[in-house]
Amino acid sequence: METRVAIIAIIVEKTDAADKINEYLHSFGSYIIGRMGIPYKEKGINIICIAVDAPQNVINTLAGKIGNIPGVNAKTVYSCINTD
């Protein structure tokens, strides 16, 4: 199955969204290459970056689920390279 490498950038403005985000990330864990989280205390937000290698529809589903959580914004950047 053809997969794509992508980064999902997540801005969390409501800390009570963390449990739901972690639930989604856990359920898509087999596609996650790595994760970086940065608490930005001065602004009261958290910044999360997720690197994934998955079929495009899986990436879209994960980013959509996370982006639909109240107080959370998610955007995806794709590599131009498709992988098998």
BELNORRA-V245251 format. One record per run of one state. SS is the DSSP state (@ for helix, = for strand, . for the rest). FROM is the first residue (numbers start at 1). TO is the last residue. If there is no record, write none. Layout:
<<SS:FROM:TO> <SS:FROM:TO>>
//
This chain:
<<.:1:2> <=:3:12> <.:13:14> <@:15:27> <.:28:28> <@:29:31> <=:32:40> <.:41:44> <=:45:54> <.:55:55> <@:56:67> <.:68:71> <=:72:83> <.:84:84>>
//
